[in-house]
Amino acid sequence: MWGLIVEGHFDSSHFLADYHGKCENLHGHRWRVEATLTVGELGAEGTERAMVMDFSRAKRLVAEACAELDHRLLVEEGTLKPATLEALAGEGFSVLELPFRTTAENLAKHLFDELAARGLPISRVEVDETPHNRAFYQA
C-alpha cells in the first residue's frame, strides 16, 4: 500500500443547533484538512509512473473542495428560518446550507465524498477544528 497526504484549509463560520454550550452561538474556524490517498499499485506509465498520483493534481483537487466551503456561513438545513436566510443573502452574506449538522466529523465525511467524486483514491480525511482537536472519516 502506497499513500500521499495532502493538506488544505478553509475559513468558515457555523453554529450547532440544539447544542448546549458555546458552540450553539455563531463562531468561526480556520479548518485544516488532511486528505490521505492510498493505492495498491503505483502508476505504471506516463507522468504518474511510479507515483500514487501527481502531488500538484492532488493539491489542486483538495483545494477546490475546500474552496467550496471557504469564507461561508455553513448552516444545517432547517436550523434557520427562511426569513433569516433571505436577510443574510440580502446583506450579501455567502451562506451554504448543508444536509447535516456542521460538526468536524460531518465535514470530514462531506469532504471525503467530495474528493472521491473528483476521482481521488481517498482513504481518510481529517478535519482540524482547532490546532488541538480533529475529527476524521475513513473508508
N, C-alpha and C positions, 0 to 999 in steps of 0.2 A: 504494500500500500504506500503510495506517494501522496504528498499533500502540499498545499500552499496555504498561507494565511495572509489575508488582505484586510487592511483596515479602512474604514470610512468613518464619517461622522455627520451629524446634523444637529441643528439647534431648533428646538420647538417648545411650545408650551402645551400644557394639558392640565387636567384635574381628574380626580377619581370620584365619580358619583357613588353615593352610599358607602363612603369610607369615613371612618370616624377618627380624624387626625388632621395634621397639617396638609396632607396631600389632597384633601377634599377641596382646597382652595386652588385657584388658578396659580400655576407656577411654571417655571421653565427649567430646561436642562440642556447641557451640551452632551448629547448622546454619542458615545463611541461604539462603533460597530466592528466586530471582528468576524470575518467570514472564513471558514475553513473549507477548502476544496480538496477532495480526495479522489484518486483514481487507482485502479488495479494495475494499469499498464501505462507507461509513458507514451507520448506521441511517437509514431513510427516514421513520419515523413514531414517534409515541408518546414515551415518556420517554427513549428512547435515540436519538432523532432527532439526526443529526449527531455521533454517538458511535460508537466501536468497541464499547463497552458501558459500562454504568454502573460507575464505579470501586467503589462500595460493594458491588455484587453480585460483581464480580471479586475484591475483597479477601476477602469472606466465603467464597467457594469455595476460594480458595488457603488461607485459614486453616483451613478444615475438613479439607483434605487434609493439611496439616501437623499438625493436632491428632491425627490417627490414628497418627502416629509419635512424638508428644511424650511425654517422660518414660517411655520404654520402653527395654527392652533389645532391640535389634534383632539377631536371630540368623539366620544362614543355615541353612536346613533341613538336618538331618543332621550338624551340627557339634557338637552337644551330645548326650550320652547321655540317653535318656528319663528315667532316674532323676534326672539333674541338672535337667532341665526341671520334673519333678514337685516336686523340692525347692525350686526357685525359686518356683514357683507356690504351694507350701505355706507359704512365708515371706511371701507377699503381693506378690511382685515382678511387675510387668507386663512380660511377655515377648511379643514379636511375632516369630514365625518367618516368614521370607520365602524365596521360592524362588530366591534369588540371593545372591551374595556381597555383603555390605553396604558396598560401596565408594561413594564420592561419585558415580562415574559411573553405577552401577546405581540409586542413589537418585534421580538426575536423571531417568532413564528411567521409573522407577516413578511418580514424581510427574507426569511428562508424561502418562503413560497415565491416571492418576487424574484429572487435570484435563480431559483430553479426554473421559473418561467423564462428567464433570459438565457437558459441553456448552460448555466454553470453546474459543474459536478459538486454541488454543495452538500456538505455532510453536517455542518454545525454553524450556527450563528449565535454569537454572544452580543449582548447589548448592555453597555455600562450606563447606568443611570447617574451614577456619581463615580468619582475615582476609586471608591472602595466597595461599591455594590453593583453586581451584574447578574443578569439572567441569561439563560441560553435555551436554544431549541436545537435538537439534533435528530437526524433520521435514525 
